[in-house]
Amino acid sequence: MMAPDHSPSLLELLRQQEQALHEPDVRKDPVALVRLLHPQFLEVGRSGRRYDLQQMLTLLLSEEPEGAAAQRI
């Protein structure tokens, strides 16, 4: 008899990984980002602009934490 499989479904795993990309600590961690994003990653923004993995890493790693601009005022 096989032990029950308690691993998350593929959908749940993908949901968890997508949610992780919204966490500030993950967005500032290049190792975590490379682990979460496929080497052939391609994002198409609302404007239609395309972002490859290197462009996305550059953007995410240069982001200011939410509220940082307001704190400098």
Steps between C-alpha positions, in 0.01 A plus 500: 500500500632846403513784747253782430637786294480819707695714256326809365334479161676657206249785504563566870878488447476750215274724711752494787787585268306784337413640844865477604588737214292769674702477824753784543768267641471273195500794257835613644660152498661417164542132595129468585399678180715276280351198677144621435538631144574275202822574305284575194261717703308754295249749641276716285397812687169680475658742252606211277866538593685171536737423787745210496655343810795739520281807458258374764783424745639850446159659558414296808840538664495879448149549642460715806308335784137609515472825689874578478445815293246630751745442785761724332262798484 
